Structure formats: C-alpha cells, structure tokens
C-alpha cells in the first residue's frame, strides 16, 4: 500500500501529464470600463486560480490542454460571473457592481465552498472591505464593531469574546479552517491579511469536533495569486496604541509565497485611579503590551490538480506592566500600600503544518493536513518575588496540540455531495501553576456529511461525527440543516449537537497555595459537556437590500464548574491530610447547565448616491442553573447592536470613504462581580484612496469614541469598556500589485 501511495505522489510530481496552457485577460466594471482589482478567478474542476492586479489583469498557468475552460469570477463588490472560454490570453470579463454582497463564497457551514446565498447553514460574513471601512486594527475590534452577535469583556487577564450568550471557551477560532490554540489566539490574526471572517452560530461539532458548542469563527486570509503583491498599514492613536501590518505575496510559476507580519503595542492607562475603597491604585485599567506576529506559507502547484502547502506562525506577546505601581491591600482592619506587580506575562506560540490537496476527478477531491500548535506562558520578573530575582523567567504553562486530518469530497451524482474524513488529535499539557506534569489526551474521530439537492429550491445537509476520546470514550454529534430558496428569499432550519471534552487542566489541575485557605484537586471522573442547538432563519436579498432574521436555542448540560467537597467525600478520596492544612477543598464537577435563546436581525441597504446603511440587533435571554440557583450565563449581554452608515464617491483617481460606526452593548453579567453597566461607542472613519499606476495610497484620519464614552467607576475588574476616551487617529495604507 505504501509503495502504491509513493508511486502515485511521485507520478503526480514528475510526470508531465499534459502540456502547460496559460489563460489570461482583464476584469473590468461593466458600466465604467475601469479595471477591477482583487477579483478572484477559479477554473472549474481544477485547483488553479488567480486574482487581478491593480490593472485588473490576471494570468492562470499550468492548465491542461483542452478545448474549453469554465471560469468562476467573484468579488466582494460585484455580482459573481461564470465564463466559458477557449485557450486565450486576452479574455475580457465584465462584472456588474452589487451594493450588497451577494457573491461571497463561504466554507464554514458545510466545509465545502458555497455561495453565501446558497448555503443551507446561515453564515454571517465580515469582509476585508468592512474591516477597512470601520478602521478596525484587531480581530476583536472588527468582530464587535461589525457583528451585534459578539460582545467582549476585557480585564487584567485579557479580552474575552461572547457569541450569542456563549463565552469563548465554547467557541472554536479557526484560520483557514484550522483550529487556533493558546491563550493569545485572537492576537495571532493580522487584520491586514484578512479576506473575510465567517461566523456560524450554534453547535457545530459534527464538522469541527470538541468546543464547537456555541459556534465557530473562521478567519479566511487573503492569499493573492497575481504575481507580486505587497502592502503595508500603519495606524496610530493616543496612549501609544500603534499597529503596523506588512504583507508580501509572490507567485512565480508553480511556487507561491505569502508572508505576513504584524506589530502591535500600547501603553498602560487609567480612567479612574481610585479603587472601590477610596484608595489610590497604580494598577492600570488596561495593561500595556507589545506583540509581534509572523506568518509564512509556501504553496507548490505540482499541476492544476495537485497542490502542496507548508505553513508556519510565530507569535510573541508580552505585557508592559508599570514596574513601580502600588495599591492598598487590606491587612486585618487596615489597608497597606503594596507593590502591584513583580513580573510581566510572556506568551509565545509557534505553529507548523503541511497539507496536500488532490483533485482526483471533477467529482472527487481529497485533502490531507497535519499541524502542530504549541504555546508557552511565562512569568518574567522585574522585581524580587520570593526566590525569584529581577531578570528571572519562570515557565507557567506549556501546551502542545497535534492534529492530523484526511478528508475527501465526492459527488456521485447531481443530487449528493459527500464529505468523509478521519481526524486524530493529541493534546499535551505541562503546567507549574496547576501542578501538572506532562499529561496528555488523544481523540480519534470519523465524520460523514451529505449535501443533498432535493430540488432546485430545496437543499439539505445531514452529517454526524463519531469520536473516541482516550479519557471519555465514545460520543456522536449529528446535525441536519434544510433550506428552501424561492426567488430572493431563503428559509433555513437546523438541528445540531455540540460536544466539549474536559480540558487537561480541568482534569488534573491542583492548587495548594499556602496564601489561601482553599485547595483545588483534580477530577479524572469528569464527563464531557454537551449541547443541543436549534435555529430558524429567514433571509431576503437583492442588489440593494439584504435582511436576515435568526432565532436560536442552545441548551448546554453537564457544564463544568467548581464544587466544594463534603467531609465524607474528602475522606473517601483520601484527602484527609490535605484537609488538615486547608479548610476548604474543591474540585471541578459537572454541576451546571445553561439555556440560551436569542433573536437577531441584520440588514444592509444601498440608499443611492453612494450611501449605504446597515446594522443589527440581538436579544439574548440566558439562564444558568448551578446548585439549584438561576442567574444569567456568565459574561452574557441581553441587548446588543451595531449601526454603520457609509458614503463613497470617486473623483477620477481619488476615492473618498466616510464611515460612521456605532456599537451599543447592554449590561453584561459576571458571575463573580455582578453587572457591568451598558455603554455605546461611536467612531468616525475617513479613508482617502489615490490610484497611481500599480500603487494605491490610502491615508486615513478619524475620531474614535466620538462621545467620549468611558467607564469612570472606581477601579475594579468588571469594566463595561476599557476605552480611554475620545481620540483622533491617523493611518496610512500602501498597496502594490503587479
């Protein structure tokens, strides 16, 4: 078998199975005749494709010699076009402008490429154009500004996402379909290289396995295939908030290289330096940091049917806490001035992966992928603390995530498209802070999905994932989605199951710190958390208007939380000696459940004369049940919305974009701190685009937080927003594509 496989790969690599044919041409606006930059061209039944440069030109090489070819052309601002052509290097493709994004291709809902309007699973899409118009400089900034379904909470531990009432612990963050791990997974995405963000709400474990209980956020990167492309983006505003993105894409013959670098940094800042006891504190509302993120990917097209890809990523993130900061800590009945910090947190993540794509025939495609995602968190001391001296570094936690997947997509007839695959995952954790030494866990899974075209207007998706976890044995997560599509309307309904295996930290973590009277012990008898999700969606769209209404119910059981052990349980588990040193002993157990209902509305309308209006609103009703008590789900927000108004106009080689964006967030519940107050933030962004030959220059200027909305309450750990107040920003983007 291995010899046959080796021979197949060798043959595909070295055998010139056909003469190389090149197609080329130009894509233009059907009304103005101007070139369309950034259009994506794909060849049907092939892995080959291209994108247009600043002059609208494209070239597709390494094609087989045949009589005709079918091209699929898409662009975020135009209606999709399908073109049939013979061998030609002067093809002219005309695209009609669409003010509402109708041609967007998505992959998250089904795992296969589909037009957004043709997906039985509703997917919300945020495009690179949306991100640029909103002036977003980070992934969390883009998500909160452009999706009402996503809210955030920021404290000393970082920024936490919440999607439809579910925290990020129950969400999967993907980059090009690959899961991201580590504590800084949001910081690993450079906004300068985002092509689109796809958001799927509700359980999605049939396709994506553990953790996909609340939903999936999939970031698709912009990998140009048009010769040489380079871009840089610089953004600066108050409090030392600085972002620098650099991207370089080179395609030459069969080999393509994609390089992305992002630098981000910010100073410490305060809004109110008086704590809730009336004492002055030096602990900042927002901790300063610097982050360097580098990604590299190489692809090699053996031919138009077989591609190889090698990728890597390195992220280095470190806080910049104020080294001389103090605060007043309660000691008995008095408050004593105490040094706030003695160390900075350092997070480093590195990833490497290899994948192969092979189109066996027009109706059969197979892909194989392996990657390793590794994370290390350390304390970097700048002051003496216990036995640690300034300059010492202590490793807090190390994790390793290995994932190998083989997936095939087969179309046996016009009615069915089958996706089948196997996956093997191995996770490892070594944590000094949790007293865990080299624990590991594996999961083996098989999945199958059928996309069924029942009639031209009725489509369905049915799938199931079966998995075996080394700690928690067998489990199955099915899903079914149905879409009815009469004219410009789409009606969808879905039922799906979610699954989240306990983490290694939850199973093995122990905390026996002498500074506390409470000890935490591990629990190897934990059960996986599970969910049942149901949704209905109604959608209408044409070239000027889109409106989508979605109702979602998500019920989660066997949720893991801390539980205090009784004296009898302590004795039965053999912790009597530990109990002599600690008054309370607790462990994580499956003690909670959550019930979530949400109703969301999203709309966009082109008014005319360059004006576009859009926005969304979500009502989320959450109920968490723990020890018989009912509260909202932790970090959930009942009311949230966003508004955007945009005006575009061209004057020859100059384009002006003016964008007003507002994010409105209601009270946010914290199971530890209670409610954080509601707030809203409004930003005004202007982008000025100049076209000069193969270059595009885009200076920008805007006002963040126009109405100076701030959380001015005494210093605490449950701020509604950590924004420092109104500020002017300046930016400059430079783009080159040849």
N, C-alpha and C positions, 0 to 999 in steps of 0.2 A: 504493500500500500504506500509506504513512504517513498519507494522508488518511483511509483507512478506519479505521486504528487510532485516530486522533484523534477521529473521529466516534463510535467505539464508547465510548471513555472519556468523551467529552462527554455522550453519551446516558445512560450509566450514572450520571453525576454529577448531571445537572439534570432528567432526566425522572422524574416521579412515577409509576413503572410500576405502583404499587399503593397502595391506602390503607394507612396505617400502623396496625398492630394491636399491642396490648400484652398480654402474658401476665404473670401474677404469682401469687404464693402463698407458701406456707411449707413448709419441710422440717423434719420432726420425727423424733425417735427413736421407733421403733415400740413399744418397751417402756415407756419412761418418759414419752413425750409431750413431752419437752423439745426446744427448738429446736436444730437442728444448724447450727452456724456454719461457714462455709468450704466448704460443699458446692458443687460445680461443676455447672452445668446447661447442656447444649448442646442446640440444636434440630437435629434431623436434616435433612440436605440444606440446611444454612444455615451461615453464619459467625457467626451471632448466638449469644449465650450470656450467662450471668450467674453470680454466686456469692452465697451467702447472707450476710446481715449478722449482727450479734450476736443478733438475734431470730429467725434462721432464715428471714427474708423475702428474696424475690428478685423482680426485675422484668426482663422481656425485652421490649424495644421494637423498633420499626422492622421488624416482620414483615409479610409479605404477607397479604392477606385470603384465607383458605382455610378449608375445613370443619374440618380437624383438624390436629394437630401431634404429633410424636413427640419426647419429651424424654429425654435420657440424663443421669442424675444419678450422680456419683461423689464419694467422699470417702475419705480415707486410712484412716479408722477404721470404714467401713461397707461393706456389700456394695453393688455397683452396682445401680441401679434404672432400668428403662425404663418410661416413662409415655406413654400416648396421651391427648390432651386436646382439647377444643374450645376456642374463644375464651373465656377465663375469667381473672379477676383474683383468684380465691380458691382456687387449686389447693392441695390438701394432699397432700404427698408423704411417705410413711413409709419410713424406712431402718432396716435391721436391722444392729446392731453386729457387726463382724467383728474378732476379736482378731488375725488375721493379714491382712496387706494383700493382698487378692485382686483388688480392683477397679482397681488402679493402671494408668493409661494410659501407655504409653511410645511414643517415636517413634524412638529411636536405631537400633535394629536394622534396621528396614526403611525408615525415612524417612517412614512414614505412621503415623497413630495406631492403636494396637492395645492391647488389654488385655495386661498383662504375662504372664498365663497363656495368652494366645493368640498369642504371638509365636514364630515358628519360630527366631528368634535369641535365645539366652538373654541376658537383661539383668539385672544387679544394680541394685537401686534403693535409694537412701538418701533418706528423706523429710524434710521440714521438722520433723516431729514427732520423728524420730530425732535430728536435729541439736540440737533444743532440749533433749531429754532428756539428751543427752550433754554439754551445756554447751559445745559447740564454738564458737569465736569466729573461726575462719578456715577456708578451704576445705581446706587440707592437714590441719588438725586434724580436721575432720569425716571426711575420707577415711581417715585412718589409724585413728581410733577405731572406725569403723563398717564398714570393709572389710578383711578379712585379706589380700586380694589386693594391697593397696597398702602399700608401705613408703616411708620417706623417709630422706634424708641431708641434714644441714644443716652448712654450713661458712661460711667468710668470703664465699663467692660467693652464698650464699642457700640455699634449700631445694629439693631435687630429688626428684621423685616417681619411683617404680618400680612398674610394674604387671606382675604375673606374670613378673618377671625382666627386663623391658624398661624402659630408662630413659625419661624424659620426652621426650627427643629423638625417640623413636619413637612418641609418643602425640599425639593431637590433643585439645586442650581447646576445647570449644565452649560458647557461651552461646546458648541457644535455637536451636541448630543452626548458629550462625555461628562460624567459627574465630577464636580469640583469638591475637594475636601479641605480640611484645615480650618482654623479659626478666622482666617482672613480671606475667605473665598470671594467675597464681594470686591475686595481691593485688587484681586488678580485680573480684573477685566478692565482693559483700557477703552474708554469711551470713544477715543479716536478711531478705533478699529471695529466698532460695532456696525454691522449691516442692518440687523433688526433684533428685537427682543420678542420672543413668543411666550405668552403666558397662558397656561392651561390651569383652570380652577377645578378643584375636587380631586378625589382619589385617582391615581394613575399607576398603581403598582403592577398592573398586567403588563405594561410596557417597560416600566422603569424600576420595579422592584422596591426594596425597603426604603422607607422615608417618604415615599410619594403618597402621603395620606391627605395633605392639604392642597397639593398642586405641584406644578413644575414651571420653572423659569428657565428658558433655553436661550442663550445668547449666541447668535449666529454672527461670525466675524466676516469682514469684508475682504475677501481674498481676490484681488484683481487678476485677470488673465490677459492683460493688454500690453505686453512688452515691459516698459519701465514705468513705475509709478512711485511717487514719493510725496509725503505730506508731513506738515508739522503744525502743531496747535499749541499756543501759549495763552494762558488765562491767569490774570492776577486781580486780586481784590484785597480788602482790608484784613487785618490780623494775620498777615503773612501767608494767606491762602493762595497757593501757587500750583498750577498744573501745567505740565509740559508733555505733549504726546509727539512721538516721531514714528512714522511708518514708512517702510520701504518694501516695494514689491518688484520682483524682477522675473520675467518669463522669457526664456531663451530656448527655443526648440522643445525638447521633451522635459526640461528641468525648470522648475519654478521655485522661487524663494520668497518667503513672507516674514518680515521682521517687524516687531512692534516693541516700542519702549515707552514707558510712562513714568514720569517723576511727579510725585505729589508731596506737598508739605504744608504745614500750618503751625501757627504759634498757639500757645496757651491763651485762653481768655476767660474773663468773668463778666457776668451781668450784675450780680449781686454777691459781694464777698462777705455778707453776714449770714451766719447759719441760723437754724431754727431756734437755737438757744440764745441768740443775740450776740454771739462771739464772732470775731473776725476770723475768716478762714483763708488760707492760701491755696486750698485745693481748687483747681480750675473747673469751671463748668464744662469746658471742652479741652481735653488734653492735647498738647502739641504733638506732632508726629512728622515723620518723613517716610516715604515709601518709594521703592524702586522696583519696577516690574518689567521683565524682559521675556518676550515670547519669540520663538523661532520655529518655522515649519518649512520643510522641503517636500516637494512632490515631484515624482518622476513618472511621466506617461510612457509606459512601455509601448503601448499603442492606444488606439481610441477605445479599447475595451478593458485595458488593464492598467491600473494606477497604483503606485506605492507612495506612502507618505510617512515622514519621520517628523516628530514634533517634540518641543521641549518648552518649559516655562520655569522661570526663577523669580520669586517674589521675596523682597527683603523689607520688612516693616518694623519700625522701632518708634516707641513713644518718646516724647521730649518733655518729661515732667519737670516742673520747676524744682531745682535741687535745694533751694533754701526755704521752700514753703513750709509753714507750720499751721496747725489748727488746735483748737482747745478740746481736749478729750476728757470725759468725765472720769474722775477718780474719787471714789467714795461720794461725798456730798459736794465736792469741789470740781472745778474744771482746770486742767493743767495744760499749758502750752506744750505741744508735742510736734516733733518733726513729721511732716505729712508723708514724705516718700524717701526711700533709701535706694530705689532701683527703678530702672526703666524696663518695659516689656519689649522683648525682641521676638518677632515671629518670622520664620523662614520656611518657604515652601518651594519644593522643586518637583517637577513632573517631567517624565519622558514617556514617549509612546510611539508605536509603529502600527500602521494599518495598511491594508491592501483591499482594493476594490476590483472586481472582475465581472464584466457583463458577459455571461456565457452565450446568451442569445437575446433577441428582443423581448423574450418572455421569461428570462431567468437571469438573476443578478445575485452575487454573493459578496459579502464583505467580512473581513476578519480584522479584529482590533485588539491590541494589548497596550495597557498603560499602567504606570506606577505613579501614584500621587503621595508625596511624603511631606510631613510637617514637623517642625521643631519649634517649641516655645521655650524661652529662657528668661531668667532674671539677670539684668546687667546692673551691678551695684555701682552707685556713685558715692555712697556713704557707708560707713561701717554699720553692719547689722548682724548681731550675733557673732558667728565665726567668720563672716564674710567681710572682706575689705574692699575699698574702692578699687574698681578695675576687675574684680572677680565676676565670673559669669556662671550661673547655675542652671542646668537644664531642668526645666519644669515638666515638659511632656514631649514625647516623640510618637508620631503615628505614621503608619505606612498602609497604603491602600493599593492592592493589586487587582486588576480587572482584565479578564480575557473573554472576548465575545466573538462568536461566529454566527452570522445572520444571513439568511437567504430570502430573497423576494421572488416569487414565482407567479406568473399569470397564465394559468392553464387554459383559460377561455375569457371571453369578453365580460363574463359576469363576476368572476372571482379574482382577487389578488391576495395571495397567501404570503405572510411573513412568518418564518420559523427560525428559531435560533436557540443557542445554548450559551450560558454565561457561567463563569467561575470567578468568585471574589474571595480574596483573603485579606483580612484586616489584622493589624498588629498595633499594640499599644504598650509603651513603656513610660510610666509617669511617676516621678518622685513625689509630686504633691499629692497624688492619690495612692501612694504606696503600691503601685502596680509594676511588676517586673516581667516584661516580655510575654504578655498574654496575647493570644491570637484566636481568631474565629474565621471559619470559612462558610461560604454559601455556594451551592451549585443549583442552577436553575435552567429550566427549559420553557420556552414560550411559543405560542402559536396565535396567529391573528388572521382573520379573513375579512377583507374589504369587499363587500357584496354590492354590486349594482343591480338592484332588483328590477327597477325600470329606469328610464331616463331621469325621472324626478325623485326617485326613492332610492336611497343608499343606506347601507348599514355597515357597522364594524362590530365584529364579535371576536373576543380574544380571551386567553387565560394564560397565567404564568404559574407553573408549579416549581416550588423550590424546596431544597433540603438544606437546613442550617445545621452545622455541626453541634450547636448548643441547643437548638429549639426544634429540630426535626422538621417534619413536612408541613407545607402550607400551600394553599392555592388561592389566587386572586383573579377572578373573572371580571370582564367588562363587556358592555354592549351599548352601542350608540346607533341612533336612527335619525336620518334627515329626510324631510320632504321639501322639495325645492320647486314651487310653482312660480315661474317668471322671476321677478326680482326679490321674491320672498324666500326665506329659509326658516324652517321649523325643525328644531332638534330636541331630542330627549336622550338621556343617558343614565345608565346604572353602572356603578363600578365599586370595586373593593380596594381598600388600602391596607398596607402592612408595614410595620416598622419593628425590626428586631431590636431588642435591648442593646445598648452600646456596651463596649468592653468596660468603659468607665462605670456605667450603671451596675454592671455585674460584679466587678472586682474592687471598685474604689473604696478605700478606707481612710478615715480622718481621725487621728487620735492626738490632735494638738493639745498640749498642756495649757494653752491660753484659753481653752474653752472647757466648760463642764459637760460638753456633749461629744459623744463619739459616733462615728458612722462606720458601719460594716457592710461588706458586700453581700449580694444575694444572687447565688447561681440558679435559684429556682424561679427567676422572673419569667413571665410569659410575654410574647410579642404584643404590641399594641395593634389594634385592628380598627378599621372604619368601613362604613357603608355610606356611599355617596349617591345622590340622585340629583339630576339637573334637567331643566327645560329651558329652551332658548327660542326666541323669535327675532328675526332679523330682516331688515329691508335695506337695499342699497341700489343706487344708480350712480350716474356720473357726478351728481351734485349733492346727494344726500345719503347718509347711512345712519341707521339707528338699530341698536341691539338691546334687547331686554333679556336678562338671565335670572332665573330663580335656582337657588342651590340649597340642598340639605346635606349636611355631613355629620354623621354620628360616630363618635370615636369611643371605643371601650378598652378596658384593661390599660388605661393610661398609667404611666409610672410616676410616682411621687414618693416623698419621704414618709415613713410611718414609724412612730415610736414603739419600741418593743416592750412587751409586758415583762414582769419579773419571771413568770413561768417560761416565756419564750427565750429569755436571756439564759436561763439555766439549761433549757433543752438544747440550745445551740452552743453551749459551752463557753459563754462569755461572762461567767461569774467573776473571774479575776479582773477582767476589764471593767466590770460594773463597780468594782471597789474603787477604781480611780475616776470614773465618770458617772455623774448622777443620771444621765440620760444616754441611752443607746438607741440609735435609729438605723433603718436600712430602707432602701428603695423597694417599693412593692407596687403591684397592680391594683391601685385603690381608687382611681379616678375614672370619670367618664365625661364626655363633652357632647353637647348638642348644639349645632350651629345651623342657623337659617339666614340666608342673605338674598336680597333682591337688588340687582344692579342695572343701571341704564347708561349706555354710552352712545353718543351721537356726534356726527360731524356734518356740516353743511357748507357748501360753497354759495355765498350770497351773491357774488358777482363783483365786478370791478376790482378784482384782486383780494376781496375779503373772504376769509374762511373762519367759521366759528365752530367750536367743539367743546365737549365736556362730558362729564359723567358723574354719577352719584351712586352710592351703595348704602343700603340699610342692612346692618348686620346684627342679628339677635343671637347672642351666645349664652350658654348656660353650662357651667362646670359644676359637677357634683363630686364632692370629696367629704368622706366621713359623714354623709347624710346632709351636708350643708351645700346650699346653692349660691354661687356667685357668677359673675361674668367670667369668660375664659381669660386667662392671664394675657395681658398686652393687647386685648381686643378693643376696637373702637366701634361704637354703634353707628355713627354718622360720618361719612367721609365723601369728599367730592373734589373735582378739579374743573377748571374753566380755562379755555385758551381762545384768544382772538388773534388772527394773523392777517397782515396786509403785505402783499407782494406787488412789486412793479419793476418793469425794465425800462431803462433809458439807454438804448444801444448796448454798449459793452459794460454797462453798470446795472446791477440788480440790488434793490433795497428790500429787506425783510424786516418788518416790525412785528414783534410777538409779545402779547400780554398773557402771562400765565398765572393762575391762582390755584393754590392748594388749600382746601378747607378740611380740617380734621376736628372731630368732636372729642369729648372726654375720653381718655384712654385709661383702662382699668389695669391696676397692678395688684396682684395677689399679696404682695409684700407691703406696698406703700399706699394703696387706695387709688383714687382718681387723680390723674393729671388733667389740668384744665384744657378746654378747647382752644384752638388757635387757627389762624389763617396766615398765609404768606403769599404776597403778590410780587411778581418780578416783571420788569420791562426789559426786553432784549432787542437790540437792533444789529443787523448784520449787513455789511456793505460789500458786495461782491464785484470785483473787477476782473474781466477776462482779458488776458494778454498772451496771445499765441497759445503755447502749451501750458501756460501758468494761470492759476486762479489765486487771487489775493482777496482775503476776507477779513478786514479789520472789523471788530465789534466793540460796542460800548453799551452798557445797560445799567439798570438800577436793580439791585437785589433787595427784597423786603421793603417795598415802597412805603408801606405804612408803619415801618419800624416796630413790627410785632416781636415782642420778646417775653420770655418768662422771667419776670423780675421778683419772683418769690424768694424767700431766703434759701440759701444753698441747701440742696438735698439731692437725692438720687432718682428722682422721678420727674424730670423736667418735661413739659409739654413740647418744647423746642429748645435747642441749644444755639439757635441763630443769634449772633451778637448784635444784630440791628441793621438798619439801613446802610447800604454801601454801594459805591459805584465800582463797576468792574471794567476792565479793558481786556481785549483779546485780539489775537491775530492768527489766522489760519493761512497757510500757504500750501498749494497743491500743484503737483506736476504729474502729467500722464502723457506718455509718448507711445 
